Structures are given as structure tokens and as C-alpha cells.
Amino acid sequence: MKKLLSFIVMIGLVISISHAENHQDFFLMLENSRKGDVEAMCDLGLAYFYGKKTLKDPFKAKCWIKKAYDNGSVRAEKIWAKLELWRYSGNCDQTFDDETLPEFSKGETFNEPVTGMAFVFIPKGCFIMGCHKHSGNCNKDERPAHKVCVDGFWMGKYEVSQEQWYRVMGENPSRFSSDLRHPVETVSFDDVQKFIQRLNAKNREKFLLPTEAQWEYACRNGGQKVAFPWGNESWRPEENCATCDSGEFHGQTAPVGSFFFNDLGLYDMGGNVKEWCLDVYHKKAYAKHAGKNPFYDSKGSSRVVRGGSFKDNTSHLRCTNRDKSIPGMRSDHIGFRLVMARDN
């Protein structure tokens, strides 16, 4: 009987932990638990008991299992006995359930009404920013690797196109201007700030360039240890760069979204055009980063650009690779994408 009890608990454990490792599934368990689903309460309790890092919380495990038992769950009684949850002190009043549900869901999209720009919601998370074991040959400015956490944010699904730039600015400065679906380029950091000011004046939502931390987190599919947006394969990927399999677009920009998207649904995070970021560039910026939502805006005369372009070798498309340009520089291989602050 004891072996059977252990087996039942372990099956529930495997299912609960595998779900909890996905943030969206964890929040779904939490939401269903609050609606009175006793099976979700049991899964959530196991997830808290065996969770990793910030998820691990035996007290919350005890309280959710107790709540499931109080609502008639036989499974909860077995879990309570197996995990000996009575050992954990604390009263399970209403304050134990203090987890905040996200306002938006991973992958949710929003279309900005003036230009039609599409944005994808990227949930909050923590990751090791900078050089890691899959990064390839890192440069010195990609070190030290350091843990940072970012709040959830909306990021442009595509690089800003020439058509979208024209709708706001009334002109098109790009070199490769035969097709307005191509990314806008030959725009300086200062030009982009003027674009953002005009766009913000036409919207309730507010737009700005991504920070380096936001950009790398998004490029790495939510902070995964991958070298490129598409994974770790470096041999002639189907992207737009000098050593990529770019097809008919070799040596020029391609219409935004011409190549594969990453796991977050973002296109052209590697190649096509480099992308302006909000941060001031400093080779030792990582040593000065805050642990949460880092943004470097101190010493330095250049701004960060990320992602590599159609002119670069594949190694420059690495998610951790950092580049820079002076704010007034206009180049046919530098463009941008935006992030958006949106109220629920």
C-alpha cells in the first residue's frame, strides 16, 4: 500500500514539475486553483514543494494541499502524508496566496493602430546575461556573465519597416527603398528618437527602444543558453547575413519577416539590419548593471547596436554579441525595433 501511495504521488510530481517549468502553465495552475479546482491545487502544491529557486516554497505547498484536502480531495490527503507537510510551520490564512498573475500571456500580440506595427508580449524572467558556454568566441565586453531579471514587456515582432517610418515621418531615408516592406535603415539613434516622439504623440501606449537586457533576453528566447535566435547551429543558417543562406537577398536588406521567427515569435533578431538599443555603450557596462531591469546610461559617447546585419558574418549574429555606433551615425545596415509600454 505504501509503494502504491508513493507511486501515485510521484506520478503527480512529474506532471506538476514539468508543467511548472513553463511559466504559462504555472500561472494556469494558479488561476485554476483560485477557481476551486482541487486537482490544480494538488499540482500547484507539488510544484511549490519540489520547485527550483524562487518557485520552491514548502509553506505554500502545505497551504495549497491543505486547501485541496479541505475541499474534499483524497489525493491531497495522500500527498499531505507522503510529504509530511505538517512539519512546516505557519498558519494558512488567506494571505499565503500572494502570487501575482501576469497581466498578459506569453505570445499575446497587439497591433499599434497608426502604423500597424505588431508587438509580442514577453513574460518576465531572470537569466544569465552575457557570455555563456554556448555563446561561441565571446568578446571581452560580453563579460562578466551576470544574472539579471526583466519585467514582462512588449517587443516589436519585426524590425520597423520603411512603410511604417513613412506613415509617421512622411519621408523615407533608406538606401534599399525599392520595397517599403524592407526595414528602414540609414536612420541615426537621434532620428529614431524623433520618430518615437511623434509616434507617442499619436498613441495612448508609449514606445521606446529596447534596453540591452530586454533585447538579449528576447533574442535568446526568454534567456535560454543559445548562441543565436534559432539555436546553436552556425553553418550557413537561413538568415540574412554575409555568410548566411540569404537567397536572393544576399548583399542587401530583405523584407521584414522573410526568414524564420524565434521561439518567442520574433523575426530578424539575427541579421538583416543591426538594431539600435537604448543603452549607452561601455565595454565594462556589465560590471555596473543592476540586478533588475538593468540600463546603462552613464559614461560613453556611443549607443549599443545589436543583432548583426546583412553585411556581417554569422558570428556577429550571436545573441550576446555587442556592437556600437555614435548617436548621429546613419548607416544602410542599422535599423531598429521598438518595445511598448501598455496598460491592461
SVG drawing of the C-alpha trace seen along z (x, -y; Angstrom):
<svg xmlns="http://www.w3.org/2000/svg" viewBox="-15 -64 53 66">
<polyline fill="none" stroke="black" stroke-width="0.4" points="0.0,0.0 2.8,-2.4 4.5,-1.6 1.3,-2.4 0.9,-5.6 4.5,-6.7 3.9,-5.8 0.7,-7.9 2.5,-10.9 5.5,-10.5 3.3,-10.5 1.6,-13.7 5.0,-15.2 6.5,-14.5 3.4,-16.1 3.3,-19.1 7.0,-19.9 7.1,-19.6 4.2,-22.0 5.7,-24.4 8.9,-24.7 6.7,-26.5 5.7,-29.8 2.4,-30.0 1.4,-26.5 2.3,-27.5 0.1,-30.6 -2.7,-28.5 -2.5,-26.1 -2.6,-29.1 -5.6,-30.5 -7.5,-27.2 -6.6,-26.7 -8.2,-30.0 -11.3,-28.9 -11.6,-25.9 -10.1,-23.1 -8.7,-20.7 -6.6,-18.8 -4.9,-22.1 -4.4,-22.8 -2.6,-19.4 -0.4,-20.1 0.4,-23.6 1.3,-22.3 3.7,-19.7 5.2,-22.4 5.9,-24.6 7.3,-21.8 9.7,-20.5 10.2,-23.7 13.5,-25.4 14.9,-28.7 12.1,-31.3 9.3,-28.7 10.3,-26.5 8.1,-27.3 7.2,-24.4 4.9,-26.6 2.8,-27.4 2.9,-23.8 1.4,-22.9 -1.3,-25.5 -2.5,-24.5 -2.5,-20.8 -4.5,-21.7 -6.9,-23.7 -7.4,-20.9 -8.0,-18.5 -10.5,-20.8 -12.4,-20.8 -12.6,-17.0 -9.6,-15.9 -8.5,-12.3 -5.3,-12.9 -4.4,-15.8 -4.7,-13.6 -2.1,-11.2 0.2,-14.0 0.0,-15.5 1.0,-12.2 3.8,-11.4 5.5,-14.8 4.8,-15.2 3.6,-18.7 2.5,-19.1 6.2,-19.7 6.1,-23.2 5.1,-26.0 2.8,-28.8 -1.0,-29.4 -2.6,-29.0 -4.8,-32.1 -5.8,-34.0 -2.5,-35.9 -0.5,-32.8 -1.7,-33.2 0.2,-36.3 1.4,-35.3 0.7,-37.9 -0.8,-36.7 0.6,-38.3 -1.5,-41.0 -0.8,-39.4 0.0,-36.0 3.2,-34.8 2.9,-35.2 -0.1,-37.6 0.0,-40.1 -1.0,-43.7 -1.2,-45.9 -0.4,-49.6 -3.1,-51.4 -1.2,-54.2 1.4,-52.2 0.2,-48.6 3.3,-47.6 2.8,-44.2 4.1,-43.6 4.5,-40.3 4.3,-40.0 7.3,-38.5 6.8,-37.4 9.2,-38.5 12.1,-36.3 15.7,-36.0 18.7,-34.8 22.4,-34.9 23.2,-37.8 26.5,-37.8 28.9,-35.1 27.9,-31.5 29.1,-28.1 27.1,-28.1 28.0,-31.7 31.0,-30.8 34.0,-33.1 33.0,-35.9 34.4,-39.4 35.7,-41.0 32.7,-43.4 30.3,-40.4 31.8,-39.7 31.2,-39.2 28.2,-36.9 25.8,-38.1 22.2,-37.3 19.6,-39.9 15.8,-39.9 13.5,-41.8 9.8,-42.7 7.4,-41.5 7.4,-43.7 6.0,-44.0 8.5,-43.8 8.2,-44.5 7.6,-41.3 9.5,-42.8 12.1,-45.5 10.4,-48.8 9.7,-48.9 10.1,-51.7 6.3,-52.0 5.8,-52.4 8.5,-55.0 6.9,-56.9 3.5,-56.9 5.0,-58.8 7.8,-60.9 6.4,-61.5 9.7,-60.5 12.0,-57.5 15.7,-57.8 16.6,-54.2 19.1,-53.1 17.3,-49.9 14.0,-51.6 12.5,-49.6 10.1,-47.8 8.6,-49.6 8.4,-46.2 12.2,-46.3 13.4,-47.6 14.0,-51.3 17.8,-52.0 20.1,-55.0 18.5,-56.3 20.6,-57.5 19.8,-57.0 18.8,-60.7 16.5,-60.2 14.8,-57.2 14.1,-59.4 12.2,-61.9 10.2,-59.0 9.4,-57.7 8.3,-61.2 5.9,-61.6 4.6,-58.0 4.0,-58.5 2.1,-61.7 -0.4,-59.7 -0.9,-56.9 -2.1,-56.1 0.7,-53.5 4.3,-54.6 7.1,-53.3 10.9,-53.3 14.0,-51.4 14.7,-48.1 17.4,-48.0 20.3,-45.7 18.9,-43.3 15.5,-43.2 17.0,-42.7 19.3,-39.8 16.6,-38.2 14.2,-38.3 16.9,-37.1 17.7,-34.1 14.1,-33.0 13.5,-34.2 17.1,-33.9 17.9,-30.4 21.5,-29.4 21.5,-29.5 24.1,-31.2 21.6,-32.5 17.9,-33.3 17.4,-30.0 19.6,-27.8 23.3,-26.9 23.9,-25.9 26.3,-28.4 26.9,-26.9 25.1,-28.9 21.8,-29.5 18.8,-30.6 19.1,-34.2 20.2,-37.4 23.9,-37.9 27.1,-37.8 27.8,-34.1 24.2,-33.0 22.0,-31.3 20.2,-34.6 19.0,-33.5 18.0,-36.4 18.6,-39.0 22.4,-38.4 24.1,-41.8 21.0,-43.8 18.2,-44.0 15.2,-41.7 11.5,-42.5 10.9,-42.2 9.8,-38.7 11.3,-37.0 13.2,-34.4 12.3,-32.2 11.0,-33.5 12.4,-32.5 10.6,-30.7 9.0,-34.0 7.7,-34.8 10.2,-37.5 11.7,-37.9 15.1,-39.0 16.7,-39.1 19.8,-38.0 20.7,-39.6 19.0,-41.9 19.9,-45.1 21.6,-45.8 19.2,-47.3 19.7,-50.4 19.3,-49.8 18.6,-52.4 21.8,-51.9 24.9,-53.9 27.8,-51.6 30.6,-51.0 32.9,-48.0 32.6,-47.4 28.8,-48.2 28.1,-44.6 30.1,-45.2 27.8,-48.1 24.5,-46.5 21.7,-46.4 20.2,-43.0 16.7,-44.1 15.9,-45.8 19.5,-47.0 20.1,-50.0 23.4,-51.7 23.2,-55.5 26.4,-56.8 29.9,-57.3 30.2,-56.8 29.7,-58.6 28.2,-55.7 24.9,-53.8 24.6,-50.0 23.5,-48.2 22.7,-44.5 21.8,-41.6 24.2,-41.9 23.3,-42.7 23.3,-41.5 26.9,-42.7 28.2,-40.7 29.5,-37.2 27.4,-34.7 29.4,-35.2 28.1,-38.8 24.6,-37.5 25.2,-35.9 22.7,-37.0 25.4,-38.0 27.4,-40.0 27.6,-43.7 28.3,-46.5 28.2,-50.3 27.7,-53.4 27.7,-57.1 24.2,-58.5 24.4,-60.7 25.6,-57.9 23.4,-56.9 24.2,-53.6 22.4,-51.3 22.9,-48.4 21.4,-49.8 17.7,-50.0 15.6,-49.3 12.6,-47.7 10.6,-49.1 9.3,-47.9 5.9,-49.2 4.6,-50.0 0.9,-49.1 -1.7,-49.4 -4.0,-46.4"/>
</svg>
